[in-house]
Amino acid sequence: MRRAALLLPMLLGGCMPTIAQRPEASMVAPPADWRTAPPATGEVDRNWWIGFGDAQLAALVEQARANNADLAITAARVAEARAQERVSRSLLLPSLSANLPGAESRSLNAFGVATESLAGQPAFQAAYEIDLFGRNAAQVDAARANAAAVQAAREAAMLSVSAATASSYITLLALDERRALLIQTLASRGEALRIARDRAEAGYTSQLELRQSEAEYRATEQQIPAIEAAIARQENALSQLVGDTPHAIARGRDFAALATPLVPGVVPSDLVRRRPDIAQAEYALAATDANLRVARAQFLPQLRLSASAGGVLSSALPDPVSIWSIGGSILAPLFQGGRLQGQFDAATAQRDQAAFAYRRTVLTAFREVEDQLAVIDRLGAQEVALLAQRAAVADALRHATNRYRAGYSPYLEQIDAQRALLAVDLALIQLRADRLTAYVALYQALGGGTAT
């Protein structure tokens, strides 16, 4: 009998499936270098948002990291995952419980005499599963890896909220700059309208030029409420990011005074150790590996030990009677109708999915860094061309104004030049905002200021 008990695991072990290697196509190797050379590199700074040189921006980011509702949800998820890990660890320890049943009864004996009795049977019970084939240990590994993946997901969310807050604040300052430009332009158009009205009343010009000047003034005027509405929406969005109800957002430095932060020097091979989303994918893959080991161990027997000790107390007995038991059981799967094999195949497929998800995450990380490097590089060239265009348009406006005042050209030429200059100035503001937010996105793509 003992030999049969020892041979049973060996026989069942021969029926266990083999765990296949991860798909070769899921492997990914980092490139040797970036396609686009990064900007001047600086030191790694955990609080990278300070590099923009705006204390209010830094305060908003810190407030968002402390009060954002999405981050509070991720913190609760981490607590849940850690609790589930503790639940899994309990599988490696014996369980101990106490039982104290009691009863009071009244009955008739053979002589028709009523008797009453009071009885109790206190007992302690212990149970333990010997983890011969590592099934419980694999479950613990899976729970530990899942908890680490959830923690990495929280770090990724923290980085995302920080970047969104910084970008939102930069966009808000850019909208302020656009409004200031429109107000300045409206003042100059108002002065031009006053002159055109005086000239028309004096008979120096026709009503056509007066109406053209008025139309241009109104065209600028109607843009200001739209910008103000956009500013209010941006403030409301930023208020939500920092975990507050919609309110006015205090400004720090002017938009033009924002500094361009230095980017930490990160080579492609370091990226996989910096990005929290890559760490999350890696831990998720480790969890599926552990679950696969659990599914494989299901083919093997389970050895469980149990013991109990207690006593019987009764008013019908002169003295208490001690009771105890010690036992064990072996539960071996013999026929499950393909259930175990199906679970193993499903676990294998889940592991392969996690492997390819890891590859996708790594490839996405490399693409996001390359995208932002290319954007920053090309925005620099675009700014050079846009500044040259502004110089040309400003000179064209000067000539158009002089020609109009000398009576050599219609007022429409001056209007066209004014429109062109306003469009270029607005484009310059947008380009600077795009460049600053591209630096924010680059920091996010690089995994923040420190390695995970």
NUKE-169284 format. One record per residue (C-alpha): residue number from 0; residue in three letters; x, z, y. Coordinates in Angstrom, 1 decimal. Layout:
<sites>
SITE num residu     c1     c3     c2
SITE NUM    Ala      X      Z      Y
...
</sites>
This chain:
<sites>
SITE num residu     c1     c3     c2
SITE   0    Met    0.0    0.0    0.0
SITE   1    Arg    2.8    0.9    2.4
SITE   2    Arg    4.6   -2.4    1.6
SITE   3    Ala    1.4   -4.3    2.3
SITE   4    Ala    1.2   -2.6    5.7
SITE   5    Leu    4.7   -3.6    6.5
SITE   6    Leu    4.3   -7.2    5.3
SITE   7    Leu    1.1   -7.8    7.2
SITE   8    Pro    2.8   -8.1   10.6
SITE   9    Met    5.4  -10.4    9.2
SITE  10    Leu    2.8  -12.7    7.7
SITE  11    Leu    0.7  -12.8   10.8
SITE  12    Gly    3.9  -13.3   12.9
SITE  13    Gly    4.5  -16.5   11.1
SITE  14    Cys    1.1  -17.7   12.4
SITE  15    Met    1.9  -17.0   16.1
SITE  16    Pro    2.2  -20.0   18.4
SITE  17    Thr    5.5  -20.7   20.2
SITE  18    Ile    5.6  -20.4   24.0
SITE  19    Ala    6.6  -23.8   25.4
SITE  20    Gln    9.0  -24.1   28.3
SITE  21    Arg    7.7  -24.7   31.8
SITE  22    Pro    7.1  -28.4   32.5
SITE  23    Glu   10.3  -30.1   33.6
SITE  24    Ala    8.3  -32.0   36.3
SITE  25    Ser    7.5  -28.7   38.0
SITE  26    Met   11.2  -28.0   38.8
SITE  27    Val   12.3  -28.6   42.3
SITE  28    Ala   15.8  -28.7   43.8
SITE  29    Pro   16.4  -28.1   47.6
SITE  30    Pro   18.0  -30.9   49.6
SITE  31    Ala   21.6  -30.5   50.7
SITE  32    Asp   20.7  -30.5   54.4
SITE  33    Trp   17.9  -31.2   56.8
SITE  34    Arg   17.0  -34.8   57.8
SITE  35    Thr   16.9  -33.8   61.5
SITE  36    Ala   19.7  -31.6   62.8
SITE  37    Pro   18.2  -28.3   64.0
SITE  38    Pro   18.5  -27.1   67.6
SITE  39    Ala   21.2  -24.7   68.6
SITE  40    Thr   21.1  -21.9   66.1
SITE  41    Gly   20.9  -18.2   67.0
SITE  42    Glu   20.9  -14.9   65.2
SITE  43    Val   18.1  -14.0   62.8
SITE  44    Asp   15.7  -11.8   64.7
SITE  45    Arg   12.8  -10.0   63.0
SITE  46    Asn   10.8  -10.0   66.2
SITE  47    Trp   11.3  -13.7   66.9
SITE  48    Trp    8.5  -13.9   69.5
SITE  49    Ile   10.6  -11.8   71.9
SITE  50    Gly   12.7  -15.0   72.3
SITE  51    Phe   10.1  -16.5   74.6
SITE  52    Gly   11.0  -13.9   77.3
SITE  53    Asp    7.4  -12.8   78.0
SITE  54    Ala    6.6   -9.1   77.5
SITE  55    Gln    2.9   -9.8   77.5
SITE  56    Leu    3.3  -12.3   74.7
SITE  57    Ala    5.2   -9.8   72.6
SITE  58    Ala    2.6   -7.1   73.3
SITE  59    Leu   -0.2   -9.4   72.1
SITE  60    Val    1.7  -10.3   68.9
SITE  61    Glu    2.3   -6.6   68.1
SITE  62    Gln   -1.3   -5.8   68.8
SITE  63    Ala   -2.5   -8.6   66.5
SITE  64    Arg   -0.2   -7.4   63.7
SITE  65    Ala   -1.7   -3.9   64.0
SITE  66    Asn   -5.4   -4.7   64.6
SITE  67    Asn   -6.2   -8.1   63.2
SITE  68    Ala   -9.2   -8.0   60.8
SITE  69    Asp   -7.7  -10.5   58.4
SITE  70    Leu   -4.6   -8.4   58.1
SITE  71    Ala   -6.6   -5.3   57.4
SITE  72    Ile   -8.3   -7.2   54.6
SITE  73    Thr   -5.0   -8.2   53.1
SITE  74    Ala   -3.8   -4.6   53.3
SITE  75    Ala   -6.8   -3.5   51.3
SITE  76    Arg   -6.1   -6.2   48.8
SITE  77    Val   -2.6   -4.9   48.4
SITE  78    Ala   -3.9   -1.4   47.8
SITE  79    Glu   -6.3   -2.8   45.2
SITE  80    Ala   -3.5   -4.7   43.4
SITE  81    Arg   -1.3   -1.6   43.3
SITE  82    Ala   -4.2    0.4   41.8
SITE  83    Gln   -4.7   -2.2   39.2
SITE  84    Glu   -1.0   -2.0   38.4
SITE  85    Arg   -1.3    1.8   37.8
SITE  86    Val   -4.3    1.1   35.6
SITE  87    Ser   -2.1   -1.3   33.5
SITE  88    Arg    0.7    1.3   33.3
SITE  89    Ser   -1.7    3.8   31.7
SITE  90    Leu   -1.8    1.5   28.6
SITE  91    Leu    1.7    2.7   27.8
SITE  92    Leu    0.8    6.4   27.8
SITE  93    Pro   -1.4    8.3   25.4
SITE  94    Ser   -4.8    9.4   26.4
SITE  95    Leu   -6.0   13.0   26.2
SITE  96    Ser   -9.6   14.2   26.5
SITE  97    Ala  -11.5   17.4   26.0
SITE  98    Asn  -14.9   17.7   24.5
SITE  99    Leu  -17.1   20.9   24.6
SITE 100    Pro  -20.5   20.3   22.9
SITE 101    Gly  -22.9   23.2   22.6
SITE 102    Ala  -26.4   23.8   21.3
SITE 103    Glu  -28.9   26.5   20.9
SITE 104    Ser  -31.5   26.2   18.1
SITE 105    Arg  -34.4   28.1   16.5
SITE 106    Ser  -35.5   27.4   12.9
SITE 107    Leu  -37.3   28.9    9.9
SITE 108    Asn  -35.4   29.9    6.8
SITE 109    Ala  -36.7   29.7    3.2
SITE 110    Phe  -38.5   33.1    3.6
SITE 111    Gly  -40.4   31.9    6.6
SITE 112    Val  -38.4   34.0    9.0
SITE 113    Ala  -37.5   32.5   12.4
SITE 114    Thr  -33.8   32.6   13.3
SITE 115    Glu  -32.0   31.6   16.4
SITE 116    Ser  -28.4   30.4   16.6
SITE 117    Leu  -25.9   29.4   19.3
SITE 118    Ala  -23.1   27.0   18.3
SITE 119    Gly  -20.2   25.3   20.1
SITE 120    Gln  -17.4   22.9   19.0
SITE 121    Pro  -14.7   22.6   21.6
SITE 122    Ala  -12.0   20.0   20.8
SITE 123    Phe   -9.1   18.1   22.2
SITE 124    Gln   -8.7   14.5   21.3
SITE 125    Ala   -5.6   12.3   21.8
SITE 126    Ala   -5.1    8.6   21.2
SITE 127    Tyr   -2.1    6.3   21.5
SITE 128    Glu   -1.5    2.7   20.8
SITE 129    Ile    2.1    1.9   19.7
SITE 130    Asp    3.1   -1.2   21.6
SITE 131    Leu    5.0   -2.7   18.7
SITE 132    Phe    4.9   -6.3   20.0
SITE 133    Gly    5.0   -5.8   23.8
SITE 134    Arg    1.4   -6.7   24.5
SITE 135    Asn    0.7   -3.7   26.8
SITE 136    Ala    4.2   -4.0   28.4
SITE 137    Ala    3.3   -7.7   29.2
SITE 138    Gln    0.1   -6.6   30.8
SITE 139    Val    2.0   -4.2   32.9
SITE 140    Asp    4.4   -7.0   33.9
SITE 141    Ala    1.5   -9.2   34.8
SITE 142    Ala   -0.1   -6.5   37.0
SITE 143    Arg    3.2   -5.8   38.7
SITE 144    Ala    3.8   -9.5   39.4
SITE 145    Asn    0.2   -9.9   40.7
SITE 146    Ala    0.7   -6.9   43.0
SITE 147    Ala    3.9   -8.4   44.3
SITE 148    Ala    2.1  -11.7   44.9
SITE 149    Val   -0.6  -10.0   46.9
SITE 150    Gln    2.0   -8.2   48.9
SITE 151    Ala    3.7  -11.5   49.6
SITE 152    Ala    0.4  -13.0   50.6
SITE 153    Arg    0.0  -10.2   53.1
SITE 154    Glu    3.4  -11.0   54.6
SITE 155    Ala    2.4  -14.7   54.8
SITE 156    Ala   -0.8  -13.7   56.6
SITE 157    Met    1.2  -11.5   58.9
SITE 158    Leu    3.5  -14.4   59.8
SITE 159    Ser    0.5  -16.7   60.3
SITE 160    Val   -1.3  -14.3   62.6
SITE 161    Ser    1.9  -13.7   64.6
SITE 162    Ala    2.4  -17.5   65.0
SITE 163    Ala   -1.2  -18.1   65.9
SITE 164    Thr   -1.2  -15.4   68.6
SITE 165    Ala    2.0  -16.7   70.1
SITE 166    Ser    0.7  -20.3   70.1
SITE 167    Ser   -2.6  -19.2   71.5
SITE 168    Tyr   -1.0  -17.4   74.4
SITE 169    Ile    1.3  -20.3   75.2
SITE 170    Thr   -1.8  -22.6   75.2
SITE 171    Leu   -3.5  -20.2   77.6
SITE 172    Leu   -0.6  -20.3   80.0
SITE 173    Ala   -0.6  -24.1   79.8
SITE 174    Leu   -4.3  -24.2   80.7
SITE 175    Asp   -3.5  -21.9   83.7
SITE 176    Glu   -0.9  -24.4   84.7
SITE 177    Arg   -3.3  -27.3   84.4
SITE 178    Arg   -5.9  -25.5   86.5
SITE 179    Ala   -3.3  -24.7   89.2
SITE 180    Leu   -2.3  -28.4   89.3
SITE 181    Leu   -5.9  -29.5   89.6
SITE 182    Ile   -6.6  -27.0   92.4
SITE 183    Gln   -3.5  -28.2   94.2
SITE 184    Thr   -4.5  -31.8   93.7
SITE 185    Leu   -8.1  -31.1   94.8
SITE 186    Ala   -6.7  -29.6   98.1
SITE 187    Ser   -4.7  -32.8   98.8
SITE 188    Arg   -7.6  -35.0   97.9
SITE 189    Gly   -9.8  -32.9  100.2
SITE 190    Glu   -7.4  -33.5  103.0
SITE 191    Ala   -7.4  -37.2  102.3
SITE 192    Leu  -11.2  -37.2  102.3
SITE 193    Arg  -11.2  -35.5  105.7
SITE 194    Ile   -8.9  -38.1  107.1
SITE 195    Ala  -10.9  -40.9  105.6
SITE 196    Arg  -14.1  -39.5  107.1
SITE 197    Asp  -12.5  -39.1  110.5
SITE 198    Arg  -11.2  -42.7  110.3
SITE 199    Ala  -14.6  -44.0  109.2
SITE 200    Glu  -16.4  -42.2  112.0
SITE 201    Ala  -14.0  -43.6  114.5
SITE 202    Gly  -14.5  -47.1  113.1
SITE 203    Tyr  -11.0  -47.6  111.9
SITE 204    Thr  -12.0  -48.1  108.3
SITE 205    Ser  -15.0  -49.1  106.4
SITE 206    Gln  -17.5  -47.0  104.4
SITE 207    Leu  -15.9  -48.4  101.3
SITE 208    Glu  -12.7  -46.5  101.7
SITE 209    Leu  -14.6  -43.3  102.6
SITE 210    Arg  -16.7  -43.6   99.4
SITE 211    Gln  -13.6  -44.3   97.4
SITE 212    Ser  -11.9  -41.2   98.8
SITE 213    Glu  -15.0  -39.1   98.1
SITE 214    Ala  -15.3  -40.4   94.6
SITE 215    Glu  -11.7  -39.5   93.9
SITE 216    Tyr  -12.2  -36.0   95.3
SITE 217    Arg  -15.3  -35.4   93.1
SITE 218    Ala  -13.5  -36.8   90.0
SITE 219    Thr  -10.8  -34.1   90.5
SITE 220    Glu  -13.3  -31.4   91.3
SITE 221    Gln  -15.3  -31.8   88.1
SITE 222    Gln  -12.2  -31.3   86.0
SITE 223    Ile  -11.7  -27.7   87.2
SITE 224    Pro  -14.9  -26.2   85.6
SITE 225    Ala  -14.0  -27.8   82.3
SITE 226    Ile  -10.5  -26.3   82.4
SITE 227    Glu  -12.0  -22.9   83.3
SITE 228    Ala  -14.3  -23.1   80.3
SITE 229    Ala  -11.4  -23.9   78.1
SITE 230    Ile   -9.5  -20.9   79.5
SITE 231    Ala  -12.4  -18.6   78.7
SITE 232    Arg  -12.7  -20.0   75.1
SITE 233    Gln   -8.9  -19.5   74.7
SITE 234    Glu   -9.1  -15.9   75.9
SITE 235    Asn  -12.0  -15.2   73.5
SITE 236    Ala  -10.0  -16.7   70.6
SITE 237    Leu   -7.0  -14.6   71.5
SITE 238    Ser   -9.1  -11.5   71.8
SITE 239    Gln  -10.3  -12.0   68.3
SITE 240    Leu   -6.8  -12.5   67.0
SITE 241    Val   -5.7   -9.2   68.4
SITE 242    Gly   -8.7   -7.5   66.9
SITE 243    Asp  -10.8   -6.9   70.0
SITE 244    Thr  -14.0   -8.1   71.6
SITE 245    Pro  -13.8  -11.1   74.0
SITE 246    His  -12.2  -10.0   77.3
SITE 247    Ala   -9.9  -11.3   79.9
SITE 248    Ile   -6.2  -11.6   78.8
SITE 249    Ala   -3.5  -10.3   81.1
SITE 250    Arg   -0.7  -12.7   81.8
SITE 251    Gly    3.0  -12.0   81.9
SITE 252    Arg    5.4  -14.7   83.1
SITE 253    Asp    4.3  -18.0   84.5
SITE 254    Phe    4.1  -20.9   82.1
SITE 255    Ala    7.2  -22.6   83.6
SITE 256    Ala    9.2  -19.3   83.1
SITE 257    Leu    8.7  -19.2   79.4
SITE 258    Ala   12.1  -19.4   77.6
SITE 259    Thr   12.9  -21.6   74.6
SITE 260    Pro   13.9  -19.3   71.7
SITE 261    Leu   17.0  -20.0   69.6
SITE 262    Val   16.3  -21.0   66.0
SITE 263    Pro   18.1  -19.1   63.2
SITE 264    Gly   20.4  -21.3   61.2
SITE 265    Val   18.7  -21.7   57.9
SITE 266    Val   19.9  -24.2   55.3
SITE 267    Pro   17.4  -25.7   52.8
SITE 268    Ser   18.6  -23.6   49.9
SITE 269    Asp   17.9  -20.4   51.8
SITE 270    Leu   14.3  -21.4   52.6
SITE 271    Val   12.9  -20.5   49.2
SITE 272    Arg   14.1  -16.9   49.7
SITE 273    Arg   12.7  -16.6   53.2
SITE 274    Arg    9.1  -17.9   53.0
SITE 275    Pro    6.5  -15.4   51.9
SITE 276    Asp    4.2  -18.1   50.5
SITE 277    Ile    7.0  -19.3   48.2
SITE 278    Ala    7.5  -15.7   47.1
SITE 279    Gln    3.8  -15.4   46.5
SITE 280    Ala    3.8  -18.6   44.3
SITE 281    Glu    6.8  -17.3   42.4
SITE 282    Tyr    5.2  -14.0   41.7
SITE 283    Ala    2.0  -15.7   40.7
SITE 284    Leu    4.0  -17.8   38.2
SITE 285    Ala    5.6  -14.7   36.8
SITE 286    Ala    2.2  -13.2   36.3
SITE 287    Thr    1.0  -16.2   34.3
SITE 288    Asp    4.2  -15.9   32.2
SITE 289    Ala    3.3  -12.3   31.4
SITE 290    Asn   -0.3  -13.3   30.6
SITE 291    Leu    1.0  -15.9   28.2
SITE 292    Arg    3.0  -13.2   26.4
SITE 293    Val   -0.2  -11.1   26.2
SITE 294    Ala   -2.1  -14.0   24.7
SITE 295    Arg    0.6  -14.6   22.1
SITE 296    Ala    0.7  -10.9   21.2
SITE 297    Gln   -3.0  -11.1   20.4
SITE 298    Phe   -2.1  -12.8   17.1
SITE 299    Leu   -0.3   -9.6   16.0
SITE 300    Pro   -1.8   -6.3   14.7
SITE 301    Gln   -2.4   -3.3   16.9
SITE 302    Leu   -1.3    0.1   15.6
SITE 303    Arg   -3.3    3.0   17.0
SITE 304    Leu   -2.8    6.7   16.4
SITE 305    Ser   -5.4    9.4   17.0
SITE 306    Ala   -5.5   13.2   16.6
SITE 307    Ser   -8.0   15.9   17.4
SITE 308    Ala   -8.0   19.7   17.2
SITE 309    Gly  -10.6   22.2   18.0
SITE 310    Gly  -12.8   24.9   16.5
SITE 311    Val  -16.4   25.7   15.5
SITE 312    Leu  -18.0   28.7   17.2
SITE 313    Ser  -21.4   29.8   15.9
SITE 314    Ser  -23.5   32.9   15.9
SITE 315    Ala  -24.1   32.2   12.2
SITE 316    Leu  -20.4   32.5   11.4
SITE 317    Pro  -18.5   35.8   11.4
SITE 318    Asp  -15.3   34.2   12.8
SITE 319    Pro  -14.5   30.9   14.5
SITE 320    Val  -13.3   28.1   12.2
SITE 321    Ser  -10.5   25.8   13.3
SITE 322    Ile  -10.8   22.0   12.7
SITE 323    Trp   -8.3   19.2   13.1
SITE 324    Ser   -7.7   15.6   12.2
SITE 325    Ile   -4.8   13.1   12.3
SITE 326    Gly   -5.2    9.4   11.6
SITE 327    Gly   -4.1    5.9   12.4
SITE 328    Ser   -5.4    2.4   12.2
SITE 329    Ile   -4.1   -1.1   12.0
SITE 330    Leu   -6.3   -3.8   13.5
SITE 331    Ala   -5.1   -7.2   12.5
SITE 332    Pro   -6.8  -10.5   13.4
SITE 333    Leu   -7.6  -12.5   10.3
SITE 334    Phe  -10.2  -15.0   11.4
SITE 335    Gln  -11.4  -15.4   15.0
SITE 336    Gly  -12.9  -18.9   14.9
SITE 337    Gly  -10.1  -20.4   17.1
SITE 338    Arg  -10.7  -17.8   19.9
SITE 339    Leu   -7.1  -16.6   20.0
SITE 340    Gln   -5.7  -20.0   19.9
SITE 341    Gly   -8.0  -21.1   22.7
SITE 342    Gln   -7.0  -18.1   24.8
SITE 343    Phe   -3.3  -18.9   24.2
SITE 344    Asp   -3.8  -22.6   25.2
SITE 345    Ala   -5.7  -21.5   28.3
SITE 346    Ala   -2.9  -19.1   29.3
SITE 347    Thr   -0.4  -21.9   28.7
SITE 348    Ala   -2.4  -24.2   31.0
SITE 349    Gln   -2.6  -21.5   33.6
SITE 350    Arg    1.1  -21.0   33.5
SITE 351    Asp    1.7  -24.8   33.9
SITE 352    Gln   -0.7  -24.8   36.9
SITE 353    Ala    1.2  -22.0   38.5
SITE 354    Ala    4.5  -23.8   37.9
SITE 355    Phe    3.2  -26.9   39.6
SITE 356    Ala    1.6  -24.8   42.4
SITE 357    Tyr    5.1  -23.3   43.0
SITE 358    Arg    6.6  -26.8   43.2
SITE 359    Arg    3.9  -27.9   45.7
SITE 360    Thr    4.5  -24.8   47.8
SITE 361    Val    8.2  -25.4   48.0
SITE 362    Leu    7.8  -29.1   48.8
SITE 363    Thr    5.3  -28.2   51.5
SITE 364    Ala    7.8  -25.7   53.0
SITE 365    Phe   10.5  -28.3   53.2
SITE 366    Arg    8.1  -30.8   54.8
SITE 367    Glu    6.8  -28.3   57.4
SITE 368    Val   10.4  -27.5   58.5
SITE 369    Glu   11.3  -31.2   58.7
SITE 370    Asp    8.1  -32.0   60.6
SITE 371    Gln    8.8  -29.4   63.3
SITE 372    Leu   12.5  -30.3   63.6
SITE 373    Ala   11.5  -33.9   64.1
SITE 374    Val    8.8  -33.0   66.6
SITE 375    Ile   11.2  -30.8   68.6
SITE 376    Asp   13.8  -33.6   68.6
SITE 377    Arg   11.4  -36.4   69.6
SITE 378    Leu    9.7  -34.3   72.3
SITE 379    Gly   13.1  -33.9   74.0
SITE 380    Ala   13.4  -37.7   74.1
SITE 381    Gln    9.8  -38.0   75.2
SITE 382    Glu   10.4  -35.6   78.1
SITE 383    Val   13.3  -37.6   79.4
SITE 384    Ala   11.1  -40.7   79.5
SITE 385    Leu    8.2  -38.8   81.0
SITE 386    Leu   10.4  -37.4   83.8
SITE 387    Ala   11.7  -40.8   84.6
SITE 388    Gln    8.1  -42.1   84.7
SITE 389    Arg    7.1  -39.4   87.1
SITE 390    Ala    9.9  -40.2   89.4
SITE 391    Ala    8.8  -43.9   89.4
SITE 392    Val    5.1  -43.0   89.9
SITE 393    Ala    5.9  -40.6   92.7
SITE 394    Asp    8.0  -43.3   94.4
SITE 395    Ala    5.2  -45.8   93.9
SITE 396    Leu    2.7  -43.3   95.5
SITE 397    Arg    5.0  -42.9   98.5
SITE 398    His    5.2  -46.7   99.0
SITE 399    Ala    1.5  -47.1   98.5
SITE 400    Thr    0.8  -44.4  101.1
SITE 401    Asn    3.1  -46.0  103.6
SITE 402    Arg    1.7  -49.5  103.0
SITE 403    Tyr   -1.9  -48.2  103.4
SITE 404    Arg   -1.1  -46.4  106.6
SITE 405    Ala    0.6  -49.5  108.0
SITE 406    Gly   -2.5  -51.6  107.0
SITE 407    Tyr   -0.7  -53.8  104.5
SITE 408    Ser   -2.6  -52.7  101.4
SITE 409    Pro   -6.1  -51.3  100.6
SITE 410    Tyr   -6.8  -47.7   99.9
SITE 411    Leu   -7.3  -48.4   96.2
SITE 412    Glu   -3.6  -48.8   95.7
SITE 413    Gln   -3.0  -45.3   96.9
SITE 414    Ile   -5.8  -44.0   94.7
SITE 415    Asp   -4.3  -45.7   91.6
SITE 416    Ala   -0.9  -44.2   92.4
SITE 417    Gln   -2.4  -40.7   92.8
SITE 418    Arg   -4.3  -41.0   89.5
SITE 419    Ala   -1.1  -42.0   87.8
SITE 420    Leu    0.9  -39.1   89.2
SITE 421    Leu   -1.8  -36.6   88.2
SITE 422    Ala   -1.9  -38.0   84.7
SITE 423    Val    1.9  -37.8   84.3
SITE 424    Asp    2.0  -34.2   85.7
SITE 425    Leu   -0.7  -33.2   83.2
SITE 426    Ala    1.2  -34.9   80.4
SITE 427    Leu    4.4  -33.0   81.3
SITE 428    Ile    2.5  -29.7   81.1
SITE 429    Gln    1.1  -30.7   77.7
SITE 430    Leu    4.5  -31.8   76.5
SITE 431    Arg    6.1  -28.5   77.4
SITE 432    Ala    3.3  -26.6   75.6
SITE 433    Asp    3.7  -28.8   72.6
SITE 434    Arg    7.5  -28.1   72.5
SITE 435    Leu    7.0  -24.3   72.8
SITE 436    Thr    4.3  -24.3   70.1
SITE 437    Ala    6.6  -26.5   67.9
SITE 438    Tyr    9.2  -23.7   68.1
SITE 439    Val    6.5  -21.2   67.0
SITE 440    Ala    5.6  -23.5   64.1
SITE 441    Leu    9.2  -23.9   63.2
SITE 442    Tyr    9.8  -20.2   63.1
SITE 443    Gln    6.7  -19.9   60.9
SITE 444    Ala    7.9  -22.8   58.6
SITE 445    Leu   11.3  -21.0   58.3
SITE 446    Gly    9.6  -17.8   57.1
SITE 447    Gly    9.9  -15.8   60.3
SITE 448    Gly   13.0  -14.0   61.5
SITE 449    Thr   14.0  -12.3   58.2
SITE 450    Ala   14.1  -13.2   54.6
SITE 451    Thr   11.3  -12.0   52.4
</sites>
